[in-house]
Structure formats: C-alpha cells, structure tokens
C-alpha cells in the first residue's frame, strides 16, 4: 500500500542541523553558518522545521524578547513555495508570541529580496527602517554590502 505524503511541523533538534544547513545554502543569498544554527538551538530560540516525507523542506527560527519577537531566519525549499507553508510556520510563531504576551514581530529582509518583501507585506508587515550595509555579499568573487529593510507587524 502506498503511503500518503504529508507535511509535518516539529521542533528543530540537533540532528536536523546538517539538513537545515544544506537547505539554507540552497535558498538564502546570505546563508547562516552551522554555528549560527547550533547557537540558536543552544539559546532555546523558537526553532521549527517542516518535513515532507521525512525530508526538511522549511524552517523558522525566532527569538522571543520581552517586548518583541525577532524572526531571525525563515526559509522554504524553492520546490515547495507558494503552498502556504511559510504562512503556516509564521502563524505558529505568531501564536506562540501571543501566548507569551508579545504582540510585535520584526524581521530584517534584504532589500533586493522582492519575493520576501512581498510575502511579509501580504502578512501585514510594514517597513519601519533600514539597516545600511547589513548583509555581506559575494557575487563572482566581488564582495559588497547590501541593506536590510526592517519590517514590523502587530499581532492580536
């Protein structure tokens, strides 16, 4: 009998890091290092993965501060985008924020990442500032810096 495929969201654990890192390097212009992911888990940051047939296809990492939730990293495998998965893990993060009494979310988004900006605007984030020269970039052995848009959302 053929097993039905499904998406499963679970807490990220140490054994997930290598697979998350592979995905991160495929989808992010400015990928985190393995140590960044290890530090996030050691710091007990909100860390979730989405699996499809036991393969990690997405993740979110957020830090809950006393007055704000900072979404540090969110990524979905390109082959699984526009299926509501990023929305689903973002909503789970929002729910957890509210349970902790926190109704403000922020995220930094590369100003050239128009798809991400569109996604966050669709989810009622708005631009509140710019972090100049925030991201270190490399294109064809040329190093340069890129700005990040700081976006905010109020949740209720």
MIBA-331080 format. One record per residue: residue number from 1; residue in three letters; x, y, z of N, C-alpha, C in turn. Coordinates in pm, 1 decimal, decimal comma, always signed. Each point is the difference from the previous one (the first is absolute). Layout:
BEGIN
  pos  code       n_X       n_Y       n_Z      ca_X      ca_Y      ca_Z       c_X       c_Y       c_Z
  NUM   ala         X         Y         Z         X         Y         Z         X         Y         Z
...
//
This chain:
BEGIN
  pos  code       n_X       n_Y       n_Z      ca_X      ca_Y      ca_Z       c_X       c_Y       c_Z
    1   unk     +84,3    -118,9      +0,0     -84,3    +118,9      +0,0     +88,1    +124,3      +0,0
    2   unk     -32,2     +94,7     -84,8     +77,3    +122,8     -11,5     -28,1     +91,4    +118,9
    3   unk    +106,7     +49,8     +61,1     -11,8     +90,8    +113,2     -31,7    +140,2     -49,1
    4   unk     -96,7     +64,2     +63,6     -37,7    +135,6     -38,5    +105,2     +99,9     +49,2
    5   unk     +40,4     +91,4     -88,1     +96,6    +103,2     +35,0     -68,7    +109,9     +79,1
    6   unk     +71,4     +53,4    +100,9     -57,0    +111,0     +74,4    +110,7     +86,1     +60,2
    7   unk     -40,6    +120,9     +33,0     +90,5     +94,4     +62,5     -11,4     -12,8    +150,8
    8   unk    +114,2      +0,1     +66,9      +3,1      -7,2    +145,8     +86,7    +113,9     +50,8
    9   unk     -53,6     +75,6     +95,9     +75,8    +107,6     +64,1     +39,4     -48,2    +139,1
   10   unk    +128,5     +12,8     +30,9     +48,6     -43,6    +131,0    +111,8     +93,4     +46,0
   11   unk     +36,0     -14,3    +125,8    +111,7     +78,4     +53,2    +129,8     -44,5     -65,4
   12   unk     +84,7     +96,5     -29,8    +131,6     -31,7     -54,5     +85,0     -59,1    +111,6
   13   unk     +72,2    -106,1     -32,7     +91,6     -63,4     +95,1    +139,8      -3,1     -60,8
   14   unk     +97,2     -31,3     +83,0    +140,7      -1,5     -43,4     +19,4     -84,3    -126,5
   15   unk     -66,9    -114,1      -8,8     +16,3     -88,2    -116,2     -53,7     +61,2    -129,4
   16   unk     -79,4    +105,6      +8,5     -53,9     +66,7    -118,6     +97,0    +100,4     -61,4
   17   unk    +100,0     +41,3     +74,5     +81,9    +114,6     -41,1     +67,8     -20,4    -134,7
   18   unk     +58,0    -115,5     -25,5     +68,9     -19,5    -128,5     -95,9     +13,9    -117,7
   19   unk    -120,1     -57,7     +12,5     -98,1     +10,5    -108,5     -52,0    +143,1     -14,3
   20   unk     -18,7     +68,0    +111,3     -43,1    +140,3      -4,5    +108,6     +84,8     -65,8
   21   unk    +124,3     -27,3     +32,8    +112,0     +74,8     -57,9      +8,1     -19,7    -151,8
   22   unk     -22,1    -122,0     -45,6      -0,6     -26,2    -144,6    -110,4     +81,7     -66,5
   23   unk    -119,3      -1,3     +59,1    -111,1     +78,6     -54,4     +32,6    +148,6      +4,0
   24   unk     +51,5     +46,4    +111,2     +36,5    +141,2     +16,3     +94,4     +46,0    -111,2
   25   unk    +100,1     -80,8     -29,3     +97,7     +37,3    -102,2     -57,7      -1,9    -141,8
   26   unk    -105,7     -76,3     -20,1     -65,8      -4,1    -131,1     -91,5    +120,0     -22,2
   27   unk     -61,6     +50,4    +107,4    -107,5     +98,2     -18,1     +33,5    +141,1     +45,2
   28   unk     +99,2     +16,8     +83,9     +27,7    +132,5     +54,9    +117,5     +66,5     -70,6
   29   unk     -16,1    +125,9     -27,7    +107,6     +78,8     -60,0    +111,3     +24,6    +101,8
   30   unk     -37,8      +8,7    +126,3     +93,4     +24,7    +109,6     -17,6    -110,0    +104,4
   31   unk     +47,0    -122,0     -28,5     -29,3    -113,3     +88,6     +68,3      +9,9    +135,9
   32   unk     -72,8     -53,8     +98,9     +57,1     -15,1    +132,9    +106,9    -108,4      -4,3
   33   unk     +88,9      +5,6     +97,8     +99,8    -105,6     +17,0     -60,2    -111,2     +86,2
   34   unk     +66,2    -112,8      +0,2     -43,3    -110,6     +86,7      -0,9     +45,4    +145,6
   35   unk    +100,2     +79,2     +37,7      +7,1     +47,7    +138,2    -118,4     +89,8     +35,4
   36   unk     -49,3     +78,9     -96,1    -119,2     +82,2     +25,9    -118,7     -87,4     +40,9
   37   unk     -18,3    -110,6     -71,0    -111,9     -89,7     +32,6     +22,0     -69,7    +134,1
   38   unk    +122,1     -41,6     +24,8     +31,2     -62,4    +128,8     -26,3     +98,4    +113,4
   39   unk     +46,0    +123,3     -16,2     -20,5    +102,1    +103,3    -148,6     +27,4     +23,4
   40   unk     -78,5      +1,0    -107,7    -144,6     +23,0     +14,1     -63,8    -110,1     +84,2
   41   unk     +38,5    -123,9     -25,2     -54,9    -110,1     +79,9     +49,2      +6,3    +144,5
   42   unk    +128,4     +28,2     +19,0     +54,2      +9,6    +136,0     -62,6    +115,1     +78,5
   43   unk     -43,4    +103,9     -71,6     -63,9    +115,2     +64,6    -149,9     -20,8     +18,5
   44   unk     -48,0    -117,3     -37,2    -143,1     -34,3     +11,7     -89,2     +94,8     -78,2
   45   unk     +48,5     +46,9    -114,7     -84,1     +81,3     -87,4    -112,0     -86,5     -55,6
   46   unk    -108,0     +65,2     -37,9    -111,4     -67,9     -63,8     +50,6     -52,4    -134,4
   47   unk      +4,5    -130,5     -15,2     +58,6     -60,9    -119,6     -87,8    -115,6     -45,6
   48   unk     -57,5     +13,5    -117,7     -88,9    -102,8     -55,2     +48,7     -39,8    -138,2
   49   unk     -26,4    -124,5     -36,6     +27,4     -48,0    -134,7    -129,2     -54,3     -59,5
   50   unk      -8,0      +5,2    -131,2    -108,2     -63,7     -73,4     +62,5    -114,3     -77,6
   51   unk     -58,1    -119,1     +16,8     +49,2    -116,7     -72,9    -108,1     -50,2     -94,7
   52   unk     +44,7     -48,8    -113,0     -86,5     -64,0     -98,3     +64,9    -134,2     -30,0
   53   unk     -70,3    -107,7     +34,4     +57,4    -134,9     -14,3    +136,2      -9,1     +68,9
   54   unk      +6,8     +54,5    +120,2    +119,4      -3,1     +85,1    +116,9     +83,1     -53,1
   55   unk     -23,0     +84,3     -99,3    +103,9     +88,6     -52,5     -32,9    +142,8     +41,4
   56   unk     +97,1     +70,1     +56,5     -21,5    +138,1     +43,3     -12,0     +89,2    -122,5
   57   unk    -114,8     +69,4      -7,5     -24,5     +89,1    -113,9     -22,5    +144,7     +44,9
   58   unk      +2,6     +23,4    +130,0     -18,4    +135,9     +48,8     +33,7     +10,5    +147,0
   59   unk     +15,3    +124,7     +44,8     +31,9     +23,7    +141,4     -27,0    +145,6     +35,2
   60   unk     -10,0     +22,4    +129,4      -7,8    +135,5     +54,5     +77,7      +2,0    +130,6
   61   unk     +69,4    +110,2     +25,0     +67,2     +22,9    +127,7     -35,0    +141,1     +44,3
   62   unk     -45,7     +11,2    +123,7     -37,5    +130,4     +54,1     +48,5     +10,9    +144,0
   63   unk     +24,8    +122,6     +40,6     +40,7     +27,6    +137,4    -111,0     +80,1     +67,1
   64   unk     -48,3     -52,4    +111,5    -102,9     +70,2     +76,6     +68,5     +86,2    +105,1
   65   unk      -1,9    +129,8     -21,8     +51,0     +95,4     +98,3    -118,4     +47,2     +83,5
   66   unk     +24,1     +72,5    +108,6    -111,9     +43,5     +84,4    -103,1     +86,7     -73,0
   67   unk     +45,8     +77,7     -98,2     -92,8     +94,1     -62,5     -23,0     -22,1    -148,9
   68   unk     +71,4     -96,6     -59,0     -10,0     -19,9    -144,4     +44,5    -141,7     -35,6
   69   unk     -56,5     -54,1    -105,8     +47,7    -125,4     -56,6     +78,4     +33,6    -125,5
   70   unk    +124,3     -42,1      -3,7     +87,0     +25,3    -113,8      +9,5    -128,5     -82,0
   71   unk     -55,8      +2,7    -120,3     +11,5    -114,9     -89,1    +139,5      +6,7     -60,6
   72   unk     +82,5     -94,1     +38,6    +140,5      +3,0     -39,0     +25,0     -65,0    -135,6
   73   unk     -77,8    -102,9     -31,3     +22,6     -71,9    -125,0    -124,2     -81,7     -32,8
   74   unk     -40,9      +6,5    -123,6    -113,2     -78,3     -48,5     +32,0     -39,3    -143,5
   75   unk     -12,4    -128,1     -29,8     +30,1     -44,9    -134,9     -84,3    -120,0     -40,4
   76   unk     -34,4      -3,2    -128,1     -77,1    -110,8     -57,2     +70,5     -43,6    -128,8
   77   unk     +13,9    -129,0     -18,0     +55,6     -56,2    -122,4     -74,0     +58,5    -120,2
   78   unk     +74,6     +42,1    -101,2     -60,2     +63,3    -117,9    -109,6     -84,3     -63,5
   79   unk     +12,6    -132,4      +3,3     -99,1     -88,6     -61,3    -130,8      -7,6     +78,1
   80   unk      -2,5     +54,8    +122,2    -119,1      -7,9     +84,1     -56,6    +137,7     +33,9
   81   unk     +48,2    +101,6     -68,8     -50,7    +135,2     +25,6    -138,3     +18,4     -58,6
   82   unk     -68,9     +99,6     +52,3    -134,9     +38,0     -43,8    -102,5    -110,7     +23,8
   83   unk     +23,3     -75,7    +108,3     -94,9    -103,1     +42,2     -52,2     +28,5    +141,0
   84   unk     +32,4    +117,1     +52,6     -48,1     +38,5    +131,7     +85,8     -46,5    +115,4
   85   unk    +114,9     -58,3     -27,5     +83,6     -53,7    +107,8     +67,7    +109,9     +81,5
   86   unk     +52,9    +102,1     -66,1     +60,3    +111,6     +73,3    -106,2     +70,1     +83,4
   87   unk    -118,9     +14,2     -55,7    -110,2     +60,3     +74,7     -32,5     -82,7    +123,6
   88   unk      -1,2    -130,8     -16,3     -34,4     -89,3    +112,2    +100,6     +12,6    +114,5
   89   unk    +131,3      -1,9     -31,4     +96,4      +8,3    +110,3      +8,4    +141,7     +55,8
   90   unk     -26,7    +100,1     -83,0      -5,3    +137,4     +51,1    -116,4     +14,0     +97,9
   91   unk    -115,7     -55,3     -34,8    -117,5      +7,1     +88,0     +24,7     -73,7    +131,6
   92   unk     +69,0    -113,0      -5,5     +33,8     -71,7    +123,5     +88,8     +85,0     +90,2
   93   unk     +93,9     +70,6     -60,8     +87,7     +89,6     +75,2     -80,4    +114,6     +60,9
   94   unk     -92,3     +54,5     -76,6     -85,8    +107,7     +51,1     -82,7     -48,1    +118,9
   95   unk     -55,0    -119,4      -9,8     -79,3     -56,5    +109,5     +83,8     -13,8    +126,5
   96   unk    +121,4     -50,9     -15,5     +88,3     -14,9    +115,8     +35,2    +136,2     +58,7
   97   unk     +20,8     +99,2     -85,6     +28,7    +135,7     +48,1    -113,6     +52,2     +85,6
   98   unk    -120,9     -16,9     -49,5    -116,8     +46,9     +75,4     -14,3     -73,8    +132,8
   99   unk     +27,0    -129,1      +0,7      -7,2     -77,4    +124,6     +99,7     +51,8    +103,6
  100   unk    +110,1     +57,0     -49,1    +100,9     +57,2     +89,4     -28,0    +146,6     +32,6
  101   unk    -114,4     +52,2     -49,7     -38,2    +137,5     +28,0     +70,2    +101,2     -88,8
  102   unk     +46,9     -42,8    -113,9     +77,3     +84,7     -89,5     -77,4     +20,5    -130,2
  103   unk     -27,6    +124,2     -36,1     -78,8     +24,0    -121,6     +75,5     +76,5    -109,6
  104   unk    +131,5      -0,4      +6,4     +79,9     +67,7    -102,6     +98,5     -99,6     -59,8
  105   unk      +2,2      -7,0    -132,5     +97,7     -80,1     -71,8     +84,3     +92,6     -85,9
  106   unk    +129,4     -30,2      -9,9     +86,6     +73,9     -91,6     +83,7     -99,3     -80,1
  107   unk     +44,4     +45,6    -115,2     +89,3     -79,8     -83,9     +82,9     +93,9     -85,2
  108   unk    +123,0     -41,2     -28,2     +83,6     +70,9     -96,3      -5,0     -77,4    -130,9
  109   unk     -23,0     +70,7    -109,9     -10,2     -62,2    -132,1     +92,6     +74,0     -95,4
  110   unk     +78,2     -75,3     -74,1     +88,2     +60,5     -99,5     -82,6     +82,3     -97,8
  111   unk     +42,4    +122,4     -25,3     -81,0     +89,6     -84,2     -15,8     -51,2    -142,2
  112   unk     +87,2     -89,5     -44,1     -14,0     -56,0    -135,0     -86,5    -126,1      -3,0
  113   unk     -42,8     -47,3    +116,3     -82,4    -121,3      +6,9    -147,0     +38,5     -13,8
  114   unk     -39,0     +29,9    -121,7    -134,4     +51,7     -25,6    -109,7    -101,0     +33,2
  115   unk     +27,5    -129,0     -21,0     -99,5    -101,6     +35,0     -27,3      -1,3    +150,2
  116   unk    +105,8      +9,5     +79,5     -17,8      +0,9    +145,7     -72,0    +126,5     +44,6
  117   unk     +36,6    +112,3     -56,8     -65,8    +126,5     +36,0    -148,9      -8,4     -31,9
  118   unk     -31,9     -53,0    -116,1    -140,3     -16,5     -39,2     -72,9     -94,0     +96,4
  119   unk     +63,9    -110,3     +37,8     -58,0     -95,8     +94,5     -31,7     +68,3    +133,0
  120   unk     +97,3     +71,3     +53,9     -21,9     +62,5    +130,8    -102,2    +112,9      -7,6
  121   unk      +0,3     +76,6    -106,5    -103,7    +103,1     -15,4    -139,0     -63,8      -6,9
  122   unk     -11,0    -111,0     -70,9    -126,4     -72,1      -8,7     -48,7     -41,9    +139,4
  123   unk     +95,6     -28,0     +87,9     -31,6     -41,0    +137,1      +2,1    +117,3     +97,9
  124   unk     -19,2    +119,1     -52,9     -19,0    +122,4     +79,2    +123,9     +50,2     +73,5
  125   unk    +116,5     -35,3     -48,9    +121,8     +64,5     +48,9     +15,7    +131,3     -75,3
  126   unk     +60,4     +97,7     +65,7     +24,3    +127,6     -66,0    +142,1     +47,0     +30,2
  127   unk     +53,4     +79,2     -90,6    +137,9     +46,9      +8,3     +12,8    +105,4    +109,8
  128   unk     +95,3     -21,2     +91,5     +19,8     +98,0    +107,8    +139,9     +60,2      +0,0
  129   unk     +89,0     -54,2     -81,4    +135,2     +54,9      -3,5     +89,4     -80,8     -91,5
  130   unk    +123,3     +45,3     -11,5     +97,9     -66,8     -85,0    +129,5     -16,4     +77,7
  131   unk     +58,0    -118,5      -9,2    +133,3     -24,5     +54,9     +95,9      +3,0    -119,7
  132   unk     +76,0    +107,3      -7,8     +88,3     +19,3    -113,8    +120,5     -93,1      +8,3
  133   unk     +38,3     -53,8    -114,6    +115,8     -89,7      -8,3      -8,7    -115,3    +100,5
  134   unk    -115,8     -57,8     +10,6     -28,7    -103,0    +100,9     +50,4    -137,8     -42,7
  135   unk     -16,1     -33,3    -126,8     +36,2    -133,0     -49,8    +131,8      +5,1     -77,1
  136   unk     +87,5     -97,6     +28,6    +122,5     -16,2     -77,8     -33,2     -89,4    -117,9
  137   unk     +31,5     +46,9    -120,3     -34,9     -72,6    -121,9    +124,5     -32,1     -80,3
  138   unk     -14,5    -101,0     -81,6    +107,4     -35,3     -91,5     -63,8     -47,0    -129,0
  139   unk     +41,9     +61,2    -110,2     -50,3     -36,6    -131,5    +117,7      -5,7     -95,3
  140   unk     +28,4    -118,4     -52,1    +112,4     -17,8     -93,2    +128,7     +58,1     +57,2
  141   unk     +32,7     -38,2    +122,8    +121,7     +42,6     +69,1      +7,4    +149,1     +28,9
  142   unk    -113,7     +68,8      -9,9      -4,9    +141,3     +36,6     -78,7     +12,3    +130,4
  143   unk     +63,7     +56,8    +100,1     -64,8     +20,2    +128,7     -70,5    +135,2      +1,7
  144   unk    -119,2      +1,2     +56,5     -72,5    +125,8     +14,9     -97,0     -12,3    +116,4
  145   unk     -58,2    +110,3     +39,4     -94,8      +2,7    +111,1    -138,5     +35,4     -53,8
  146   unk    -101,3     -53,0     +66,7    -137,4     +28,6     -41,3     -82,5     +39,0    +122,1
  147   unk     -93,6     +92,0     -20,9     -85,7     +49,0    +107,8    -109,7    -100,5     +34,0
  148   unk     -48,0      +8,7    +123,7    -114,6     -79,8     +45,0    -114,2     +95,4     +34,6
  149   unk    -118,6     -37,0     -42,0    -119,3     +70,5     +43,4     -45,2     -61,8    +131,6
  150   unk     -28,6     +83,4     +98,0     -55,9     -47,7    +125,9    -150,6     +11,9     -12,4
  151   unk     -68,2    -112,5     +21,6    -145,5      -3,2     -13,7     -62,1     -43,1    +132,8
  152   unk    -119,0     +52,1     +24,4     -67,2     -22,7    +128,6    -145,9     -39,7     -24,8
  153   unk     -50,8     -80,8     +92,1    -141,4     -38,6      -4,9     -54,8      +1,0    +141,6
  154   unk    -119,8     +52,2     +14,2     -71,8      -7,6    +127,5     -99,8    -113,9     -10,9
  155   unk      -2,7     -85,5    +101,7     -91,4    -114,1      -0,5     -90,8      +5,8    +121,3
  156   unk    -120,6     -53,4     -18,0    -100,1      +2,7    +108,0     -69,2    -133,1     +11,2
//
